[in-house]
Amino acid sequence: ANIPIGYETLENLDGSNSFNFVIGAGASQGLRIIPWEKQGIVLGIDFFQQFETSKVYRTDLGVELVLGINF
């Protein structure tokens, strides 16, 4: 789980800028596969979701593919 905190700067149609404090909550779940333990290669897939108070992106849902090395 994670809690993103920050701010965003928005440009209005009249050219002026406004600021917005952003806070949210996110989580991810994943599955890892180590097909060859001796070589240390890791394959995986993650599912993530994040919800924020942003005026641009309120939700972010997706899938990530993972390739790594286990050492």
C-alpha positions in Angstrom: 0.0 0.0 0.0 1.1 3.6 -0.5 -0.1 7.1 0.3 0.9 9.7 -2.4 1.1 13.3 -1.2 1.9 16.4 -3.2 0.4 19.3 -5.1 -0.5 20.1 -8.7 -0.4 23.3 -10.6 -3.3 23.8 -13.0 -3.5 26.4 -15.7 -6.9 27.9 -16.2 -8.5 28.9 -19.5 -7.8 32.5 -18.8 -4.0 31.8 -18.3 -3.9 32.1 -14.5 -2.6 29.2 -12.4 -4.2 27.5 -9.4 -2.7 25.1 -6.9 -4.3 21.9 -5.5 -3.1 19.8 -2.6 -3.2 16.1 -3.6 -3.4 13.1 -1.3 -4.5 9.6 -2.1 -4.3 5.9 -1.4 -3.0 3.1 -3.6 -2.3 -0.6 -3.5 -0.9 -3.3 -5.8 -1.1 -7.0 -5.9 1.2 -9.2 -7.9 2.2 -12.7 -8.9 5.9 -13.7 -9.4 7.2 -16.7 -11.2 10.8 -18.0 -11.0 11.0 -20.5 -13.8 14.7 -21.3 -13.4 16.0 -21.0 -9.9 19.7 -21.3 -10.9 19.5 -18.5 -13.4 17.6 -16.1 -11.1 15.2 -14.7 -13.7 11.9 -13.5 -12.3 8.7 -13.0 -14.3 5.6 -11.4 -13.0 2.4 -9.4 -13.4 1.1 -6.7 -11.0 -2.4 -5.2 -10.8 -2.5 -1.7 -9.3 -5.1 0.9 -8.3 -4.6 4.4 -7.0 -7.2 7.0 -5.9 -6.3 10.7 -5.4 -7.9 14.1 -4.8 -6.3 15.4 -8.1 -8.4 17.5 -10.4 -6.8 15.8 -13.4 -6.4 12.1 -12.6 -8.7 10.8 -9.8 -8.2 7.1 -10.4 -5.4 5.1 -11.9 -6.0 1.4 -12.6 -3.7 -0.8 -14.5 -1.5 -3.8 -15.1 2.3 -4.0 -15.1 4.6 -6.7 -16.5 7.6 -7.5 -14.4 11.0 -8.8 -15.5 13.8 -9.0 -13.0 16.8 -10.8 -11.6 16.8 -12.6 -8.3 20.1 -12.5 -6.4 
